[in-house]
């Protein structure tokens, strides 16, 4: 009987403490949408394209030359001497290797630069999200990708995009 009374008193105190605790306010932000729509994110993409414009042009030029060599081989292979075939095959193989190396180098450099720029942007984004969350008195803000359903009333994405502008 004493155990039952102790359990009931414990439940009573627990329910009082839960009832007196204010509800937690949770906001939602769609970082994917922000990365697509925010002006700074668009500038990052344009900057990277401008920075690597010459490398992209070089890759396209080498790609066109390689396609021309392949077309030449396919068209003339039947009438070419073995020596000419082997020379063209070697040229095509070397062209593919050079193109592959250029592409890998470009992807690595562009990826590094993009990551640096995005890191700076994400740092600024976090500050803006924190400010908006404090203003709207949210206790927590969760990314849209982590939530299967939410009310538009708690979505701060538009406000964050406006503040980033």
N, C-alpha and C positions, 0 to 999 in steps of 0.2 A: 504494500500500500504506500509506504514511504517512497519507493522508487517511482511509482505512478505520479505522485504529487511532485516530485523533483522533475520528472520529465515534463509534466504539464506546465510547471513554472518556467522551465527552460524554454519551452515552445512559446509561452506568452511573452517572455522577454525578447526572444528572437523575432517574433512578429511585430512587436513594438518598434524595435530598431530598424527593421526592414520598412515598415510603414512610415517612419520618420525620415528615411533617406529620400532625398529628392531624385526624380527620374533623371537618368543620364541622357544628355542631348547629343545625338550623333549626326554629323553631316556627311555628305557624299561629294566627292570631286572626281571628275572623269579626266585623268591625266592623259589618256590616249587622245581624247578630243582636243585637249589643250595643246598637245604636241603637234597636232594637225592644223589648228586654227589660230593659235596665238601668233601675233605679228613677229615676235622674236624668233619663233620656231621656223617660220617661213624664211626669215633673213638668214638663219643658220644654213638652210638648204641652198639658198642662192649663193652664199659665201663659199660653201664647199664646191659647188659647181664652177664658180668663177676661178677659184684657187687651182682646180685641177683640169681646167679647160684644155690646156695644151696636152696633158697626158691622155685625156679622152679622145682628142683629135688624133693623136699619134696611134692610139689603139685602133681607132676606126680606119685609119690609113693602112696600117699593117693588116687588118682584117680584110680590107678590100683587095690588097695585093695578094693575100693568101687565097682568096676566093678566085681571083683571076688565074693564079697558077693551077689551082685544082681544076678549073674549067678548061684550061689549056691542056692539062694532062688527060682529062676525060675525052676531050675532042680529038687529040692527036696521038693518043697512046698506040693505036693500031698501026700507025705509019711511022712512028719514031724508032730510032735505033735503040738498042739496049743501053748503050752509053748515055744517050740523051734522056731515056726514061729514068735511068738511075740518077742522073744529075737532077732532073726535075723532081723526082721523089725525095731526094735528099734536101733540095731547096724547100719543098713543101713541109717536110718534117722539121727542118730548122725554123721555118716560118711559124709553124704551130707552137714550137717550144718557145720562141721569142715572144709570140703573142701571149702565150700562157704566163710567162714570166712578167711581162708588162702588166697584164691584168691582175695578177696576184699582188704585185708591187702597188698598183693603183688602189686595189681594194684595201690593202693593209694601211696605206698612208691616209686614204680618205676616211677609213673607219676610225683611225686614231684621232684625226682632226675632228670628225663628227662627235666622237665620244667626249673630247675635251670641251667642245662648244656646248654639247647637251648637258654636261656636268655643271657648267656655269649657269645654264638656264634652269636646271632642276634646283640648284641652290636658291636662285631668285624665286622660283615657283614655290618652294617650301616656305619662304618668308611671307609671301603674299597669302598663301593658304592659311598660315598661322594667324595673320592679321585678320583675315576675313572670319576665321573660326572664332577668334576672341570677340570681334564685333557682334557676331550673331549668337554669341554665348554657347558655342558648341563645346562639349567636353572632349570630343573625339571626332576626327574626320577620317573616313575610310575611302579608299579608291573604289570607283565604280566596278571595276573588274572583280572585286572580291565579294560583291553583293548580288545575289540573284534578283532581288526586288527591293525597291525603295520608293518613297514618295518624292515627287518633284519639289515639294516644299523644303526638303533638306539638301537639295542639290545646289552647291555653290559654284559650279563650274563657270556659268556665265559671268558671275561677279568676279571671279579670279581672272578670266580672260580680259574683262574690261580693265581691271587694275593693272594687268601686265602691259596694256597698251600705252 
